Amino acid sequence: MAEEFKVTFWGVRGSYASPRKDTLQFGGNTTCLEVLIGSTTIIIDAGTGIINLGQKLVSDYFNHGGKGSLELTLLFTHLHHDHTQGLPFFAPLYLGQTVLHLFGPRNFGNELNITLERSMIPPNFPIDFYHANSIKEITTIKENNIILIDTKVPIPRLLNRYHDKSEIKPSTIVIRIMNDHSHPANGVFVYRIEYAGKSIVFATDVEGYICGDAKLIQFAKGTDLLIHDSQYSTQQYTALPTPKQGFGHSTPEMAIEVAKKAEAKTLALTHHDPLSSDSTLKKNQTKYKKQFSSLFYAQEGLSVTI
């Protein structure tokens, strides 16, 4: 019998955190998504949203007896500051019982472990990354990899999708990777997580193309939930003197085009501009639901069962 497949948004803001009275509904924390399949926890990105998630994970661990390892898989789309700035304050990082499986891209020629280490050395942070008590298994990945996790034994296995063969069991979670090159300067990873015939696609920090992003459309084909960047309005995207074209972010129209062509069942818009208020996002949600009826704007704390 398949386990429950649930997605929770812990951070939905782009660029920098925006804790204001007029961002309370949608949230002001930067990007973090939790994917919970049975007892298997997969986290995408470590923006400031991961801080509250970490506190919950540690609390739940001890409330359930604090026995065994706290196994967590953390995927990085890329390593810009708004997608990593919460990691030094992620409580499980300092818990000796935690086993963190971290996966992400190379960054300006550096392996993932080097980039993460540099983010937590003086003067950036007083505690060295490797002195935190958790076990950290850090792996640089590429588009030709897939990650398999069995819900019965939540320890990820990395394979080359062209050369390595492995049986996909009913209990297997499959994580596929797409390298999108639209975001400066090294692009981003888009992740597709599949389980028991269901799937989600997480496509933050991507920018649309004329006629739609053909590669992303194919990657997201038939997904149950497409979570897509929509940071800028069309006016922001084109307005002088500082148009946002080439910044590596999309408009809602770009995201809707991908969702329609990919035949996604539901579209969640995320990576909200830090200057966008709750009232602006609510108005946009009403507006764009007319173009794609199963659309919603991601809100911090919102959970969706796939």
N, C-alpha and C positions, 0 to 999 in steps of 0.2 A: 504494500500500500504506500502511495507516494506521500512524502512529507509536505507540510505546508511551505509555500514559497512566498515570502513576504519581503517587501522593500520598504525601508523607512528613510526619509530625508532628514538628515541632521544639520546640513548646511546647504543653502541654495543661492547664496549671494556670490557675485563675481568681484574680482579685483581686490577688494578690501572689505573688512567687516564694517557693517553700518548699524550700530546699536542706537536706534532712535525711537521716539514715540510713534512715528509714522511708519515703522517697519516691524511692529510687533506681530502682526498677523502672519506675514510671509516669512519673517525672520531675517536677522542681520548677519548670521554666521556664514563664513565661506565654505566652499564645497566639501561635503562628506555624505556618502550614501552607505547605508547598511543593507546588506542582502542576507536574510536569515532563511535557511532551508533546513528544516528540522532543527538540530542543534549545531549546525554548521554556520559559522559567521564569516561572511566575506565583506570587507570594507573597501570602498573605492574612494581614494583621496583623503588627505589629512589636513583640510582647511580647519578653521576654528571650530567647525561643527563637531569635529572628532573629540573635542574636550568633553562635552556633555555625554557623548556616546561612551567614552572611556570610563567615566564615573559610573554610568549605568552598568557596564559590563563587569566592573570590579564588584559593585554592590550585589549584582545577581549571582556572581561566582561565590561569594561568601555566604549569601543567603541560602544557597543550595549546598552548603556544607564545606566549600572550599577544598574539595578533594580532587586529585588528579591535576592534569594540565589544563590551562586555559588556552586552547588552540585558536588562533586568529589568523586569517589570511587578509593581507592589506595590499591592494593593487593601486599603483600610481598611474594616472593618465599622463602626467608630465610633472616637472619638478619646479614650476614657477611658485613664487612665494605663497600665493593665495591657495595653493593646493598642498602645501607642506607646513604652514605656519602653526598648525595645531599639534603637530607631532611631539614637540618637547613637553607639552602639557597633557599628553595622553597617558592616563593613569596606568593602564596595563603594561606600558613600557618599563615601569619601575617595579613591577611585581615579579618576584622570582618564579612564581608558578606559571607565568605566561610564556608561551612559545609563539613568537611572531614570525609568520612566513611573509616576507615582503618581496613584491615583484614590481618591476618598473623598467623604464627605458634608460638607455645611456643619455647623459646630459653633457653636451659640449665635449664629447670624447671621453668622459669619465664614467666608470662603472657606477651602478646605483649605490653601492656601499660607500664610495668616496663622497658622493654628493650628500648623502644623508649624514655622514660623519661631519662634513664641513658645516652643515646647518646647525650643529650643536657644539661648536667649540668657541671658546672666548675669542672675541668679545660678543659673539652672537648669543651665547647661552652659558650659564655657569657650570652645567653638568655635561660631561662628555657622553656622547651617544653610546659608546661601548661600556661605560661604567654603569649604565642602567641595568637592573638585575635580571631583566627578561632574557630568554634565549632568543636570538635574532638570526633567522635563516634568510639571507639577502641574495636575491637572484636577479641579474639583469636579463631581460627577455626581449624577444624580437617578434615580428609579425608572423614568422613561420612556426612559432610555438603555440601549443595549446596546454592548458592546465586542467588536470582531472582531479576531482576530489570525491571520495566516496563518503556518503552521509553516515555510514556506519563507522568509518575510520577517517576523521576529518583532517588528514594530512595530505597536502597537495603534491601531485606528481607532474613534472614538466616534461613534455614530449615535443619532438619535431613532427609537425603534422604531415610532412611529406615522406618521412622515413620510418617513424616509430609507429608500430601497430599496438593497439590496446583495445580490449573489449569494453564497450560502453554498456554497463549494466543498468537496470532500472534505478539503482541507487546512486548512479554516477552523475556528478555535476560537471559540466563541460564549460570551460571558459575559453572563448576565442578572442583573438586580438587582431585589430586592424590599425595600421599606422596611417594616420591622416596628416598630411603635410601642410595644411592651410594655416596652422598657428605658428607664429614666430617663436623661437628660431629653429627649433628641432622638431616641430610638429607635436602631435599628441597620440596616445593610444586610445582607441575606442574599444570597449569591452562588450562582448555578447556572452551572457550567462544563460545556459540552457539546463533544464532539469525536467524530466518526466513529460516531455512534449511541450513544455512552456519555455518562454525566453523573455529576457529583457536586453535592451541595448542602451549603453550609457555613452552619449556622444557630447561631452562638454568641450568648450574651447575649440569649436570647429566653425569654419566660415563657408557659406554656400557658394555655389558656382552657377553659371548660366545653365539652364535646363536641369538643375539639381546636381547634387554630388553623386555621380553614378556609382562610384565605389562604395560609398556609404549606403546608398539605396539597396545595392545588392547584399551588402553585409547585414542589413537590418530586415531583409525580406521576411514578411510574415510574422514579425515579432509581436508579442502580446503587449509590450510596453516599450516605447521609444522615449528615452529621456534625452532631450536635445537642447543645446545652447540656444538662447534667444536674447542675448544681453541688450542689443541695441534696437531702437525703433528705426524705421526707414529714414526718418528725418535725421537722427543722430548719425546714421550710417553714411549719409550723403552730404550733410550740411557743412558749408564752409564757415570759418577758415580751417577747422580741424575735422575733416570727415574721418569716420572710423573704418573706412575700407582698408583692408590689409592688416587690421588689428587681430584677426583670427577669431572673430565672434560673429554670430549670425543674427538675423532679424527673425521675428516670428514667421514671416512669409517663407523664408528659406527653410525653416524647420517643418512647416506644414507641407511644403512641396516634397521634402524627403519622406515624410510620414505617408502621404498619399501614394507616392510612387512605390514605396516599400510595402504598401498595404499593411501598415502597422495598425493594430487594433486600438491602441490608446497612445496619445502623445502627451508627455509632460514637458513643459517648458521650464528651463532652469538657468542658473548662472545670471541671476537678475542684476541689472546695473545697480551699483551701490546708491545712486541718487534717486532711484525709482521708489516712490512711496507705496504704501498699501493701496491707497485709492487709485493710483495709476495702474498698478498690476491688476486690481479688480476690474477696472474699466477695460483693460486689454484682454483679460480673460473672457469677458462678455463679448467683446468685439470678435475675437478670433475663434470662439466656439461656433460662430456662424459659418466659418470656413472649414472647420474640422470639428464635428460635434463631440467626439470623445477626446477633447483636449482639456487640460487643466494646467494651471500654473503651480509649480511645486512649492510646498509650504514646509517650513521647518517643523518637524514633529509628525508630519503626515505619514501614515503607513498605508500601503496598498498591497493587497493579496493578489497574487497572479493566478 
